[in-house]
Amino acid sequence: MKVKIKAHVHYNKYHWQDKGEFEIFSVKFDDDNHRTYVGEQEIEIDVPDDYDPRAQQIAALEKQRQKVMADYHKTVTEINDRISKLQALEYTA
């Protein structure tokens, strides 16, 4: 299926670059020292008729879950290590 979207074209060139490049964004950015607004353009793209984003969304959520679990396990390991070190100290009160 054909999908029409509004594209905002910008010219981007940083001081260290020899040559700038044109970029397309879904929003218009204000001009600054390296980016200038060229104009708005409506473009048409082909999207498969049976396009379903759910598989990609599930994959992204699974990746996020893996990161959260890894961070959790790292934090628990650090806490356990601190507890072990405190328990190894001789306590005299």
KAWOLIN-V975514 format. One record per pair of residues at least 12 apart in sequence whose ideal C-beta (glycine too) atoms are under 10 Angstrom apart, sorted by the first residue. I is the first residue (numbers start at 1). J is the second residue. Records with the same first field share a line. If there is no record, write none. Layout:
# KAWOLIN-V975514
I=J / J
This chain:
# KAWOLIN-V975514
1=45 / 46 / 47 / 48 / 49 / 50 / 51
2=44 / 45 / 46 / 47
3=43 / 44 / 45 / 46 / 47 / 51
4=42 / 43 / 44 / 45
5=24 / 26 / 41 / 42 / 43 / 44 / 45
6=26 / 27 / 28 / 40 / 41 / 42 / 43
7=23 / 24 / 25 / 26 / 39 / 40 / 41 / 42 / 43 / 45
8=23 / 24 / 25 / 26 / 27 / 28 / 29 / 37 / 38 / 39 / 40 / 41
9=22 / 23 / 24 / 25 / 28 / 36 / 37 / 38 / 39 / 40 / 41 / 43
10=22 / 23 / 24 / 25 / 28 / 29 / 31 / 34 / 35 / 36 / 37 / 38 / 39
11=23 / 31 / 34 / 35 / 36 / 37 / 38
12=29 / 32 / 34 / 35 / 36
13=33 / 34 / 35 / 36
14=33 / 34 / 35
15=33 / 34
16=34
17=34
20=34 / 35 / 36
22=38
23=35 / 38
24=38 / 41 / 43
25=37
28=40
